Amino acid sequence: MKSLLDILAADSHVSWSIWMRHMFSMGVKDESGNVKFPANLVDDWTRQTNTRYEDLTTEEKSMHKQNAESALGEIDNFISDAMVFTHDEIKKIRK
């Protein structure tokens, strides 16, 4: 069984990969392979990195909540896989 840390790290990598693909799609690659981003996007990303979660827009919070929901799903799956009870243990839990 994978450790919870490895599962969450893999989930984090997926989120990061999606974000990086999005970022690269917003830039323009020059002949030497450098990617240039429009100033308005850089300004917006800079604002977001300097903003506490509580002060983000509703849309920005929604994107972070989607990532958190994915992580919670992985935690739920991990716990479900790890929780194997005997019939007697289940009866004790129900009391």
N, C-alpha and C positions, 0 to 999 in steps of 0.2 A: 504494500500500500504506500502511495506517495505521502510525504509529509504535508501537513496543511500549509506550511511555508512554501513548499514547491508548487502546490496547487494555486495559492494566491499569487505567487510570483509569475506563474504562467499566465494567469488571468490579467495581471498588470501588464505583462508584455503584449498581450493581445490588444489591450486598450491603447498602449503606447504606439503599437504598430499602426493601428487605425488612424490615430492622430497624426503620425508622421506621414502616412500616405496622403492624408487630407492636406497637411502643410505643403508637401512637395507639389501637390496638384495646384496650389495657389501661386506658386512661384514660376519664374521663367529661367530656364537653364541656358547659359551662354555656351559658346564654342569650347571653352576650357573646362566646362563641367560645373562651374559655379552657379548657384541658384540665387536669384534676386527676387525679393518679395516687395509688393507694393507698400509704400510708406503707411497707408491707412491700416493695413493688416498688422504691420509691425507695431504701430501705435496701439492698436486694439489689444494685441497679445501682451504687450508691455503693461498696459493698464490692468489686464486680467491677472498677470503674475504679481502685480503689486496690490491686489485687492483681496481682502479677506473673503472667505466663502460667503459669510452672512451678507456681504455688501454686493455680491454679484447679481446680475439680472436674473429674472426667473428662468429664462432660456438657458443661461450659462449654468445655473444650479441644476437644471434638468439633466444636462449632459453629465455632470458629476454624479448625480443620483443614479443614472443608468449604469455607470461604472461601479458604484457602490452596490447596486442591486445584483449585478453580476457576481461580485465578490461574495455577497450574502448567499447567493445560490450555491456557490462553490462550498461555502462553509456548511450550509444545510446538507449538501450531498455528502460531505466529509463526515459529518456527525451521524447521518443516517447509515452510512457504510460502517462506521465504527461501533454503532450501537446494536449489539446483538444480545438479546436477552433470552434466558430460558423461560419456559412457561411459568415456573414458580416465581421468578424475578418479576415478570409482568404482573402476576397476581398481587405481589407485594406493593408494586408501584401504584396499582389501582386502589389500594385501601386507603 
